[in-house]
Amino acid sequence: MRDVHYALRMLRRTPGFTAVAILSLAFGIGGNTAVFSLMNALMLRMLPVQRPQQLVELLQKYPGEPRGNGYWSISSFQHFRDHNHVFSAVIAASPPSGFQIRGEGLGPEIVTGQYIAGNFFGDLGISPAIGHLIRAQDNDAAMVSWWFWKNRFNLDPGILGKRVIVQDRPVTIAGVTPRAFFGLLVGSRTDVWLPRSAALKEIPLALLARLKPGVSIQQARAEMAVLYRFTIDERSRNSQDPLIRQLKIELEPAGAGFSLLRDHFAQPLEVLMVLVGLLLLIACTNVASLLLARGAARRGEMAIRISLGAGRLRLVRQVLTESLMLSAAGSLLGIWLGYFGAGALVRILASGRGLIALPQSFEIPFQPDMHVLLFTAGIALLTGILFGMAPAWSAFTSAPASSLREIGRAGETRFGRFFGKSLIVAQVALSVALLAAAGLFVRNLVNLRHLDLGFERDHVMLATLDPSRSGYNAEQLSRAYQELLARLAGIPGVRSASLSAPTPLSGAGASAFASVEGFVEQPGERRYISLSRIAPGYFATIGTPLIAGRDFNLRDSHAAIVNLALARYYFAGGNPIGKYLTLQHATGTSEDTTYEIVGVAGDAKYYEIREPTPRTIYLPAFQDGQVLARDFLLRTNLDPAAVAGDVRRVARSVFPTTPAVQTTRLSDQVDATIVPERLISALSELFGGLGSLLAAVGLYGLLAYTVARRTTEIGVRMALGATPANILRIVFHDALRMVGIGLFLGVPLALWAATTAAHLIPNLPPNNAPAIAFGAIGMLAVALLAAYLPARRAAGVDPMAALRHE
C-alpha cells in the first residue's frame, strides 16, 4: 500500500508525463480491445447450446467460388440424417429472413424469422425459458426469442398460447427461447421460429450436424463425401449446369455458429490485429523511453534511498508498481475507448449487410465477456512489465556513490543513452511500417472506388416497397407500378426513373443458360448467363451507355438487350441486333423462351466489383401483364436524400396499404461491396496516424530531456563561440540520425509487411513503393516537427544562466 501511495504521489507531481503515458497505452490497448472484441464475437464466442464443440457446418463449394450454406434441399437433409454413421443429429433451418407478424398488440411489423426442420431445438440442447419447444410437425406453433418477449410483451407469461399471424399464417406461441440464445448466425437476432411445414413454398435450408462422441471431423468429412453423391445426383436431374459434378462438400467446426461472417471478415480482422499489435508496441516503446528518461533523472533519488538502507529489490518493486499503475489506468481508459471503437467497427460491418445477405437485425453488441477481459488484463500486465523493466533494471544496477556525484550533471550512462535512442529507432521503424500499410490499403480502396463499374453511382436513389398487402392481382399490380413509375419521374429534382431486378451490386440475381442461333457452344464452355429485368429508361437512369439498337418500351414482351461481353462471345464482332437467343432454365426445356435482341449495352458490374463483367441479358420488367422487377431507381439533380420524402408520399398515394418505402443511395450500395477494404483502410489510417503521433511524442520527450540534461554543455559551447545555428544543427543531427536508422530498418519491415498482406488480402496494388515512400516521408516530417521545439529551446540557452546552473 505504501508503494501504491508513493506511486500516486509521484504520478500526480508530473501530470504531463502521466497523461502522455496513460493516453499512449489507452490508444494501444483500446485498439487491441476493440478489434479483439469483434474477433471474439465473430470467431471465438461459443453458441449457448449443449456441447457446442461437437457442432460442424455442412458447406457446398464450386471450384474457385466462395463456399456457402443455405442451399440444401429437404431431401438432402433427410438423406444425411437417416444414412450417416458419424452424427448424433443433423440440424436444419432456413437462412434468417424478414417475417411479417401481426396480432393483438402487434404490428404489423417485420421481424427476423427462420423455418426449422426436424428436432431443431432439441438437437441443439436448448431448454425453453417458458413454455415448450416446437418440432417440425407442430404446424400451427411458433417459438419466439427472449428478446422479442421482453420488448413486445414485457416478459408477460401470458404470451403462451397467444394467437398471432406470421407470414399470413395463424400460429400459437408455444414457448420462449432462453435469454442467451439469439440464433445460429453471429450478429443476427432471430425473433420468431416456425416449422418448415408452415412455409408456403419449398425453402432452402442451412445445415449443421453434431458429431458423435469419439468421431473426428476428418472421419465425418470422409463419410459425407460419399453421402454427398445423393445431392449431386438430385441436382443433376434438375439442372443443365455442366459444372454440377464439380461441386464439393466441406465440413467446418461450427461451435461459434455459421461461418458466413467469418468467411468474409476473418482475414481483415487478422490484418487489423497485426496493425493494432504494432500500435501497442509503439505505445510500449514510447512509454518505456519516457520512463527511462524519467528514471535517469531520478538516479539521485534512488541513490539516496539505497544509502538510507533500501534494498535493490525494493526499488525494483517500487518502479514496477508505478509502471503497473500506469498500465492499469491505460487499460481502464482503453476499455472505454474500445467500447466506442467496437461500435464503429460494427457500423462499418453492418453497412455491408445487403451484400452478404445479413438480416436487418444485424448487430454485434460490445460485450466484454471473460475472453475480452482476460485479453485486456493480459495486455495490461504484459505492457506494464515490458515498459517497466528498463527503469527497474536501471534502479537495480545503480551505484549510489557515482549517482550522488552525478546529481546536477549529465550523468546518464552510455547504455542508458543507447537504450533510449534504440527505443526511438524502434518506434520510427514500426511507425514507417504502419504508415506504409495505411498508404497501401488506402490506395487499394481508392482504386476500387474509382474502378469503372459501367454505371454512374452518384445521384441515384434506390427505392423498394413490398406490394404483397396491396390487394392487387398481377395485372393490376403491373398497371400500378407503371403509374407509380410515371409519377416518380415527375417529382421535382428527379431527372429519370426506372425499375430493375436486381439493382447493381446488390448480390446474385436470376441466371439461365442461353443458346444463340448459329453459335455452337462446347459443353465444357457452357456457363450461366446473368439475367436482369429492367423498365424503359433504365440505361439513362443508371448511366450505362446504350451502344447499339434501342431501349425497351412498355409494349415489349419478348425483346432482349445484351451487354458487350455477351455480344463479343456469341457474335464475335458481328451485329447481334435482330438475332434471336433462347434461355434454357434449370427446370428444363418446358420453360425455354426465345427473345429477339433489340439493343447492345455497355458492360456493367452487377454481382462482384472485383471480378470481370459477366455475360448479361436484360429483359423487360413488364411482361405478359406482370411486373417482374420491384426496385425503383431514380436519377436526381441533387442529393437523393432530399427527394426521399416526396418518393414516400407518391408511393403511399398509389399503394396506400403497403408498408413504408425503403430508400438508399446507389453509392452506399456500392460501398457495401467493399466493406473489408473500407474497414482495413479506415483503421490503418487511424493506427498509422496514432503510431506516428506516439513516435513524435517519444522523440520530442527524449530530445527535450537530452537538452535539459545537456544545458551545461550547451552553455559551455556557446560561451566558447558556438552560434544558435550550431546548436540547432547538433540537436537536429541527433534527431535525424535516430530517424535515419529507424527508416533504414523500417523500409525492409514495410516491404515484408506488404508482401504478407498481399497473401491475406486479394487484389492489393502490386507496386507498394509509393506506400513505403509515403510512410518514410511522413515519418521524416513528423520527426522534424517533433525535434523543432527542443532544438529551438537549446538554441535559446543563455550561457551565463547555464553555467550558474552548474
Order of alpha helices (4+ residues) and beta strands (2+ residues): alpha-alpha-beta-alpha-beta-beta-beta-alpha-beta-beta-alpha-beta-beta-beta-beta-alpha-beta-alpha-alpha-alpha-alpha-alpha-alpha-beta-alpha-beta-beta-beta-alpha-beta-beta-alpha-beta-beta-beta-beta-beta-beta-alpha-beta-alpha-alpha-alpha-alpha-alpha-alpha
